[in-house]
């Protein structure tokens, strides 16, 4: 059994994102044979196939999903190490390193960042997208100044969570779906539906925020990419869970239905280390996040009318 390599993990991640070895090769600037060779080496290291090969592309196997989760963590740490090395000469003034989970990057963070740069035109804000646990760990290690995350029950030492909002979760359906136009839907009704999810493991998706271990959702399609997921829903191939923060970016071909359950919310917080970094910039950006969250909540209410 061989070893995993940084290059191999990057190739595996890009192939999974694109669903195609040839497109991954184009994006990475490699030949298709080079990409196939790296995939083969990574499968040799894993001791099993990482992709299912189909006529129209490739899809990660269960083993591939495992490798992808670790690849995101490893490659994120390497990128952070490069940034830390660049910072050895002294952290430049007016810089705020921000992280956020993907749907917060859709509207909340960009709009808050625009408000910050209007007030502080010379500020530099490197952005990092990722999963909440890895972003929180990056804050703890000093690699991020703050991050918009779902809080963990046991935060790393030195990290505090400042509440931002209770983001409601909705079900997105096609406009001609029987649920479209309804104000809300019960869990019993949801359990009859077919789902579009980012993983076959319910605990790794938003489904886990309000469901329980007794329910095994009928997952029709797995799509890691947000645009692909919404496209499958718009085509009537299933439904998916959508956080309220993402509502402003949804296409008109989709309708939102509220979930009738008290746990159908996603707590959203700001992870930071008190007393560390540029407090002025952090406070200013935190204010912008709160103002933007309030505006997005208002827009959401208007959309649901």
C-alpha positions in Angstrom: 0.0 0.0 0.0 1.4 3.4 -1.0 1.2 6.7 0.7 -1.2 9.6 0.3 0.4 12.7 -1.3 -0.6 16.3 -1.3 -0.7 16.3 -5.1 -2.9 13.2 -5.1 -5.3 14.6 -2.6 -5.7 17.8 -4.6 -6.4 15.7 -7.7 -9.0 13.6 -5.8 -10.7 16.7 -4.5 -10.9 18.4 -7.9 -12.1 15.3 -9.6 -14.9 15.0 -7.0 -15.8 18.6 -7.4 -16.0 18.4 -11.2 -17.4 14.9 -11.5 -14.9 14.3 -14.3 -11.3 13.4 -14.6 -10.9 15.3 -17.9 -12.4 18.5 -16.5 -10.3 18.2 -13.3 -7.2 17.9 -15.5 -8.2 21.0 -17.4 -8.7 23.0 -14.1 -5.5 21.8 -12.6 -3.4 22.2 -15.8 -2.5 18.5 -16.1 -3.0 16.0 -18.8 -5.9 13.5 -18.3 -3.4 10.7 -18.1 -1.6 12.4 -15.2 -4.8 12.9 -13.3 -5.8 9.2 -13.9 -2.3 8.2 -12.6 -2.7 10.2 -9.5 -6.2 8.8 -8.8 -4.8 5.3 -9.3 -2.0 6.0 -6.8 -4.5 7.4 -4.2 -6.7 4.3 -4.7 -3.6 2.1 -4.1 -2.9 4.1 -0.9 -6.5 3.7 0.2 -6.7 0.0 -0.7 -10.0 0.5 -2.4 -11.7 2.4 -5.2 -12.3 6.1 -4.5 -14.6 6.7 -7.6 -17.4 5.0 -9.4 -16.7 5.4 -13.2 -19.7 6.1 -15.4 -20.2 7.0 -19.0 -21.0 10.6 -18.0 -18.4 11.1 -15.4 -17.3 9.9 -12.0 -18.7 9.9 -8.5 -16.9 9.3 -5.1 -17.5 6.0 -3.5 -18.1 5.7 0.2 -14.3 5.3 0.7 -13.8 8.4 -1.6 -16.1 10.4 0.7 -13.9 9.5 3.6 -10.7 10.5 1.8 -12.4 13.8 0.6 -13.2 14.8 4.2 -9.6 14.4 5.3 -8.3 15.9 2.1 -10.2 19.2 2.9 -8.6 19.3 6.3 -5.1 18.5 5.1 -5.1 20.9 2.2 -6.6 23.6 4.3 -3.9 23.2 6.9 -1.2 23.3 4.2 -2.7 26.5 2.7 -2.8 28.0 6.2 0.9 27.1 6.7 1.9 28.9 3.6 0.0 32.0 4.8 1.7 31.8 8.2 5.1 31.6 6.5 4.3 34.7 4.5 3.3 36.4 7.7 6.7 35.9 9.4 7.9 39.3 8.1 5.1 40.9 10.1 1.4 41.0 9.8 0.4 43.8 7.5 -1.9 46.5 9.1 -5.5 46.5 8.2 -6.0 42.8 7.6 -8.8 40.6 8.9 -8.7 36.9 8.2 -12.3 35.6 7.9 -13.7 32.2 7.5 -17.3 31.0 7.0 -19.3 27.9 6.0 -20.5 27.8 2.4 -24.0 29.2 2.6 -22.8 32.1 4.7 -20.5 32.9 1.8 -23.4 33.2 -0.5 -24.8 36.5 0.7 -24.1 37.2 4.4 -20.3 37.5 4.3 -20.0 39.2 0.9 -22.6 41.9 1.9 -21.0 42.5 5.3 -17.6 42.6 3.7 -18.8 45.3 1.3 -20.1 47.3 4.2 -16.7 46.9 6.0 -14.7 48.1 3.0 -16.9 51.1 2.6 -15.9 52.1 6.1 -12.3 50.8 5.9 -11.3 51.1 2.2 -7.8 49.9 2.8 -8.6 46.8 4.7 -7.5 43.4 3.3 -9.8 40.5 4.1 -8.5 37.0 3.1 -11.5 34.6 3.0 -11.6 30.9 3.8 -14.6 28.7 3.1 -14.9 25.4 5.0 -16.8 23.3 7.5 -17.5 24.7 10.9 -15.2 22.4 12.9 -12.2 23.1 10.8 -12.9 26.9 10.8 -13.2 26.9 14.6 -9.9 25.0 14.9 -8.3 27.6 12.6 -9.5 30.4 14.9 -8.1 28.6 17.9 -4.7 28.2 16.2 -4.6 31.9 15.2 -5.0 31.2 11.5 -8.3 33.1 11.3 -9.3 36.2 13.2 -13.0 35.2 13.2 -15.3 32.8 11.5 -19.0 32.4 10.9 -19.8 28.9 12.1 -22.3 26.6 13.6 -21.1 26.4 17.3 -19.8 23.2 18.8 -20.8 22.1 22.3 -17.1 22.1 23.4 -15.2 24.9 21.7 -11.4 24.7 21.7 -9.6 26.5 24.5 -9.5 30.2 24.0 -12.3 30.4 21.4 -15.6 32.1 22.2 -18.9 32.0 20.2 -20.8 35.2 19.8 -24.4 34.6 18.7 -25.3 36.0 15.3 -28.7 34.5 14.5 -31.0 31.5 14.6 -31.1 30.7 10.9 -34.4 28.9 10.0 -34.2 25.8 7.8 -36.5 25.3 4.8 -37.3 22.7 2.3 -36.6 23.8 -1.3 -38.9 22.3 -3.9 -39.6 22.8 -7.6 -42.4 25.3 -8.4 -44.7 22.6 -9.7 -44.1 20.4 -6.6 -47.2 19.6 -4.5 -45.6 21.3 -1.5 -45.0 24.6 -3.4 -47.2 27.3 -2.1 -47.7 25.7 1.3 -46.7 27.7 4.3 -45.2 24.8 6.1 -44.7 21.0 6.1 -44.7 18.4 8.8 -41.9 15.9 9.5 -44.2 13.0 8.7 -44.8 14.4 5.2 -41.1 15.1 4.7 -40.2 11.5 5.4 -42.2 10.5 2.3 -40.1 12.5 0.0 -37.0 11.9 -2.1 -34.0 14.0 -1.2 -31.0 15.7 -2.8 -28.2 15.8 -0.3 -24.5 16.5 -0.1 -23.8 13.1 1.4 -25.3 9.7 2.0 -24.6 10.1 5.7 -27.5 12.1 7.2 -25.3 13.4 10.1 -23.0 15.2 7.7 -25.8 17.3 6.1 -28.4 19.8 7.3 -30.8 16.9 7.6 -29.2 16.1 10.9 -30.3 19.4 12.4 -33.9 18.4 12.8 -34.2 14.7 12.1 -33.4 11.7 14.3 -31.7 8.4 14.1 -34.9 6.5 13.4 -35.3 8.0 10.0 -33.2 7.0 7.0 -33.9 9.5 4.3 -34.6 8.4 0.7 -31.6 10.1 -1.0 -32.2 10.2 -4.7 -29.0 12.0 -5.7 -25.8 13.2 -3.9 -24.5 16.5 -5.0 -21.7 18.3 -3.2 -21.9 21.4 -5.3 -24.6 23.8 -4.2 -25.6 24.9 -7.8 -25.9 21.2 -8.9 -28.0 20.4 -5.9 -30.5 23.3 -6.6 -30.5 22.3 -10.3 -31.6 18.8 -9.4 -34.4 20.2 -7.2 -35.6 22.6 -9.9 -35.8 19.6 -12.3 -38.2 17.9 -9.9 -35.8 15.1 -9.0 -36.1 15.6 -5.2 -36.1 18.2 -2.5 -33.4 19.6 -0.3 -32.8 21.5 2.9 -32.0 25.2 2.5 -30.9 27.6 5.3 -32.6 31.0 5.4 -29.2 32.7 4.7 -29.2 31.2 1.2 -32.7 32.3 0.3 -31.6 35.6 -1.5 -29.4 33.5 -3.9 -32.1 30.9 -4.8 -33.4 30.8 -8.4 -37.0 31.7 -9.1 -37.6 28.1 -10.2 -37.6 27.0 -6.5 -40.1 27.5 -3.7 -39.4 27.4 0.0 -41.5 25.7 2.6 -41.0 26.0 6.4 -40.3 22.9 8.4 -42.8 22.4 11.3 -40.2 21.4 14.0 -38.6 23.5 16.7 -35.2 22.1 15.9 -35.4 23.1 12.2 -32.9 26.0 12.8 -29.2 26.3 12.5 -27.6 28.4 15.2 -25.1 30.7 13.5 -22.3 32.3 15.6 -19.0 34.2 15.2 -16.0 32.3 16.5 -13.2 34.5 17.8 -10.4 34.7 20.4 -11.1 37.5 22.8 -8.3 40.2 23.0 -6.4 38.8 20.0 -5.9 40.6 16.7 -7.3 43.9 15.5 -10.3 44.5 17.8 -11.4 47.6 15.8 -11.7 45.7 12.5 -13.3 42.7 14.2 -15.9 44.8 16.0 -16.6 46.7 12.8 -17.0 43.5 10.8 -19.1 41.9 13.5 -21.5 44.9 13.4 -21.7 44.6 9.6 -22.5 40.9 10.0 -25.3 41.6 12.4 -26.8 44.4 10.2 -26.6 42.2 7.1 -28.2 39.2 9.0 -31.1 41.5 10.0 -31.5 42.7 6.4 -31.5 39.1 5.0 -34.1 38.1 7.6 -36.3 40.9 6.4 -35.9 39.8 2.7 -36.7 36.2 3.7 -40.0 37.3 5.3 -40.9 39.2 2.1 -40.1 36.2 -0.1 -42.3 33.9 2.0 -45.4 36.2 1.8 
